[in-house]
Amino acid sequence: MTSQQLEYIIALADERSFSKASQKLLISQPALSQFVKNLETELNVQLFDRSTTPIKLTYAGELYVSAARKIQTILTELDNELKDLTILHIGKLTIGTIPFRASCMLPKSIVSFKKKYPGVDIHIVENEEANLESLLTDSRLDLCILSGFIHNKLLQTEALAQEQLYLAVPNSSPFNNGKGAYQLSANDIIYDSSTLFQTPPIDLSDCVKENFVLIQNDDTIAGELSQFPEFRRQNTMYTDRIETAFSWTLAGIACSFIPDTLIRYGNYQKHPVYYKLNTSFAKRDILVAYKKNRYLPKAASEYILLLKQLIGCGTWLSPNE
């Protein structure tokens, strides 16, 4: 397969439309159609079923595209290795993370990296964590910033920092009655007030009867809650984004579990009532993850090193810097 064949066939497989693929490739639709016909004649198989809308791959096409993606990955890794010889005068770095971390937690490190390596192009992919793991496993990302514990054995992880989860309760909820001694404000958390350290935590058993909005595919919290017979799964809602969970709690819909990173750096003017938690999932690691047994581009390794340096100096997230 030539590099052109790889690019054309993968684009057509992704777009499932000759017109969309030709626009993406900046070639005419007849030229792309003729290219595919010539390739199918050369291979003596049909790669695309054109009788459906959108078009779809035949079984032979699936085999061809699968091989094409593997070859493209090998070529990309070779290209990255060769670019390393230029000492990062040029290069590309693709980082995956959830939208909140992309907007509030990565900007400082990206600015510092670009100052040091202005010729390296940085692409941020924002998605939910389960999808990011899949993209990383498929070698479509160089690295990811994730949280919690990663069970995927194909990925290597390194702990960067730790974040604290707080129970967030709507201001109007009766749950707050009589619990003033356990309550925290956003300012207590943001400015590390003495109240933050003196206030005792509540037990998870105290709140299991409440309605919750949880993060989809975060089995740790759901598993902990499910251990209590009082927990009402039918009254639990799910979302892919922590910002949505925060907004729904603020609107009085349900309780949620919010990390201190969002409270500190989310730039929200209004907040629900917060409580410390006496539970194992209250603290979790922020991780950098990359694929095992795959060449890690020098741009990625240099970014990880810079990130660790900023965290070690305490300047990764400082709002006053």
N, C-alpha and C positions, 0 to 999 in steps of 0.2 A: 504494500500500500504506500502510495506517495503521501506527502503531507497534505497535498491538495485533496486527494481522495478522502483522507481522514476528516479534514475540515468540512468538506461538502456533505459527506454522508452523515456525520454526527449532527450537523446543523439541521439537516432534513429530518433526521430521526427525532430531534428535540422539538422542532417546530411543527412537524406533521402536516406541512403545507409547502408546496413548491413556491408559492408566491411569497410567503413569510420567510422561508429559508433564503430565497434569492435576494430579498431586501436586506436580510442580515448579512449575507455574504457579499453584497454590493455587486452582484452579477445579474444578468437578465434571466427571467424565468425560462425562456426557450433554451438558453445555454445550459442551465442547470438540468433541465429535463433531458437534453441530449447527452449530457455527461453521464447521468444515471443509466440511460438506455445503453450507452456504450460499455459502461462498467458491467451491467447485467449480461450483456452479450459476451463480454470477455470472460466472465465467471461462469456463464451458462446456467445461471439461476436468476430468479426474480427476487429482488430485495424488498420491494415495496408493493403492497396491495393498493392499487389505485382505484378500486371499485367502491371504496368507502370514503366518507367524509367525516372527520379528517382521514388522510391516508394512514396506513399502519404498516408496521414491519411484518414481513413473512417470517417463518421460522429461520430460513436461511439468512434473512436480513438481521434477525436478532443475534445470530451467531457472528455475523460480519461486524455489526456495530459493537458487540461486546469485545471482540478482538481489537477493533479500532480504538476503543476507549483505553484498553490496556496499553496499546502501542503509543497512543498520545500521551499517556501518563509517563511512560518510559522516556519519550522524547522531551517532555517537559522537565523531568528530573535531570536529564543530560544537559538541557539548556541552562538549568539553574546551576549545575556544577561548573559549566563553562563561564557563566557570568560571575561566579565567585572569584575567578582569576582576575577580574577587573577591580577587586577590592571594593565591591559594592558601589562602584561609580554608576552602575545601572542595576536594575533588578526589579523584582515584584514580590510583594508580601500580601497574602490573603488571610485575614483574621476573621474568625467567626465568633459571634457573641449575641446575647439577647439585646433587644433595643435599649433597655435601661442602662446596661453597662456601656454600650457603645456611646451613648449621649452624655453620661455623667461620670464614667469611671476611666475611660481610655484617652480622652483628649490630651491630657498632659503628657502621657507617654508617647502619643503619636507626634505631638509638637516637638518633643525632645529628640525623637528618632529622626524626624525629617530635617532637623537642624544638623544632625550628624551625618545623615545619608540622604541628601536632597535628591539624588538621582534614583532612589528606590520608590517605585509606585506602590502605594498602599491601598488595598481594597478591603472594605469592611462588609461582611455578610451578616445581616441581622435576621435571626430566626429563633424559634423555640429550641430549647436545649436538646431535645430528642432528635430533631432534624439536623442540628449542628453535628451531633455525634455521627450520624449517618453520612453527612457530607465529608466529615474528616476521615471516616473509614474508607470512603470512596476516593480519597486523595484529591478532593475538590477544594480543600482548604489546607493551608500550611499549619495553622494552629488554631485553637479555640480557647476562649476564656469561659470557664464553666464553674459550677458550684456543686457542693455535695460530694458524693462518692460515685465514681464512674466504674461500672461493672464490665464495660467492654474491654476484653482482654487484648484487643488489637491496638489499644491506645495506651500511651505512656502519659502519666500525669505528674505534675510537680505542684506542691502547695505554694501559693503566693502570699496569701493573707487569710484572715479569718473574719467572718461576719456573724453578727448576733441576730437571731430572730426574736421578734416581740409579738405577743398577741395584740392585735389591733381590734378595738371594739368601738362600734358606733357611739357617738356622744350621747345619743338619746336612749341607748339600750338600758333596760332595768338591771342588766348584769352589773352595771357600775355602782348601783346603790350599796352603800355600806362598805365599799372597797377603797376608800380614799387613801388608806395607808399603803396600798399596793400600786397606786396609779402613778404613771410617769407622763410628762408632757414631752412634746417634740424637742423643746429647748433643753430639757434635762439630758436627752440623748445626744443632741447636736453639740452641746457645749460641755459634756461630761461633768455635769453638776454633782455636788455632794449627794444630792437626793438619789441620783442614779445608782450610786454605790451602796447607799444605806437602805434603799427600798427592798423589801424581801420579794422573792418570786412567788407566783401562785402555782399550784399544781395543775397539771393538765386535766385532772379529774374534775376540777372546779368549773370548767367551761365546756365540757363535752356535750352538754344539752343544747348549746347554742347552734344557730345556723352558721354555716361557713361557706366561704368561697375559697377554693383551693386551686393550686396550679396543676393543670393537666399533666399527667405522667410523673408527678412527684409522689412516688409511692411511699416515701418515708413517713410523711406527716399523716397521710390517709391511713397507713398501717398502724401507727401509734394510736390514732383516734379510734380505730375499729376494735381495739382491744377492750374498749369500755362498752358494756351493754347499753348504756344510756345514749350513746352516739347514734344520731339519726341520719344515716347515709342518704335517705330520700330527700332530706332538706339541705343537702350539700350541692353547691354549684361549682362549676369548673371553668377556668379560663387559661389561655396560653401565656398571658402577660401579667407580670406582677403589678404593673401600673393599673391594670383593670381591676385587680383585686383590691388595691388601695382605694381606687375611686368608688367602688361599690361599698366598701366599708364606710368611707366618708359620707356616702349618700344614705347610710342607715340600712342597707340591705342585709348585710351579714358580717360576721367577724372574719378576720384573715390573719395570716402570719407574715409579717413584713420585716425584711432585713434592715439593719441599722444603716446600711449603705444607701438605701433609698431614702430613708428618713433624713440622713445627713446631707445628701447630695442631689436629691430630687427637686429641690427648689420649690417645694409646695408651701403655700401660705397657710393652708388649713390642714389640721390633722385630727385623727380620731384619738381615743384614749389608749395608751399603751400599758402593757403589763409585762414584766419579766416572766420567764417560764422556767419551771423546774423540770426540764425534760431533756432527753439525750439529743434531740434534733435542734435544740435552741442555738447551738453553735455549729457552724459548718465552714468548710474551707472553700476559698476561691482558688480555682485551679487553672493552670495552663496545661492544655492537652495537645498532643501531637501523635501521629501514627508511628507505631513501632516498626522497625525494620524497613523504614522508608528514609531515603535521603532527606535530611532536614536542611532546607536552604540556609545559607549563611545569614541572609536577611532575617529569617525567623529566629535563629539562635542568638543573633545580636539583639533582636528586639526583646527576647526573653531575658537576656542578661541586663539590658537597660531597665526593664520593668522591675526586676529584682533589686537593682541598685536604687531606683526611686522609692520602692517600698521600704528598703532598709534604711534610707535616709528620712523616711517619714514625709516625703513630698509627693507621693503618688496622687493623693486625693485632697491635699490641703486646700480649702476654699480661698485662703488668703494669699496663696502664691500667685 
